[in-house]
Amino acid sequence: MTGPLVSVLLPVYNAEATLPAALESVRRQTFKEWELIVVDDGSKDRTPELLAAAAAREPRLKVLSEAHVGLVEALRTASRHASGELLARMDADDVMHPRRLLLQVTRMDSP
């Protein structure tokens, strides 16, 4: 496989308070074949700066920015840019269990 198996879709809007923990929880996944597609939905706080810094440190992180269009449109944008076979959904105020992707991929592969 040349690309990631899982694309994690993360729409964000004014999420500076919770975004660092959310991003770190994805980075710490035990399953490593992922990409993170973050759509900044027109944030007015420090979210864009936090995303730029995180993307500079993590090559699997793709940041897309758009005017504030809402959650559904931000997710549509993220899915159009996803290259993984599987999609995982996350909110900016969520924290992933370190084995979340591994457990979900394993379950998807089981009969």
N, C-alpha and C positions, 0 to 999 in steps of 0.2 A: 504494500500500500504506500502510495507516495504522499497523500494528503491525510488530514485528520479523519478519524472515524466519526467523532462527535463535534458538532458545532453548537456551542452554548450561546444562546441569544439573550442579550441583556440590554433592554431599553432603560435609559436613565434620564431623569429630569430633576435638576436641583438636588443632587444626591451627595453633596460633599461630605455630609456627616456620616453616611453609612457606606459609601463607595469603597474606601480603602479595605475594609474588612471583607466586603463581597469579592473584590478582585483577588485578595490574598487567599481566600478560601478556594477559588478556582485554581490558582497557581499551585496550591498544595495538594491537588488531587493525586491519588496514587495511580490512577489511570492517566497516561501521558499523551494519548493520541487525540487531543482536543485542540480546537481553536475557539477563541472567545470573540464574538462579534458584538461590540457595544455600539449602540446608537444613542448619541446625545441628542435628545429631543428638545433642543433650544434652551438649554440650561442658562440661567442668569447668575449662578454662584460660581464657585471655584471648580466645579465638575470638569470643565474642559481642560484646565491645567493639570488636574489630578490624572485625567485620562492620558494626556500627552506624556506625562512623566512615567506612568505605568507602561505605556506602549514602547517607550524608549528602553525599558528594562526587559520586556517580555515580547519576543517575536511572534508568539501565537495570538497576540491581542491585536485585533483590527478595530479601529475607531472610525465611526462614521458620524457626521454631524448634519443636522437638518433643522429647519425652523420648527417651532413647536406645533406638531401635528397630532399628538396624542399617542397613547399606548399601542393601539392596534396598528396604526400606520408605521410606527417605529419598529414593531415586530415584523411587519411585512418587508420593510427595508432590510432588516437584519437577515431574514430568511432568503432574500434575493442574493445576498452576498455570501451565504454559507456554502462551504464546500464539503462539509461532512455528510456521510451517509445517514447519520442520525442527528436529530435536533433535540437539544435540551433547553429548557426555559428557566430563566432566573430573573428575580427582581433585584434592584439595587440595594434593597434593605434586607436581603437574604444572605445567609452564610451556608455554604455547602458543607455537608459532612465530608471528610477527606476521602471516603470510599464511595461517595454517591455515584459518580460516573462508572466506576468499576462494577458496582453492584447492578446498576441499570443495564450496562452493556452485557454483563454475564446473564442477566435474566432474559434479555432480548434474544440471546444466542441459545438459550435452553429450549428443549422441545415442550 
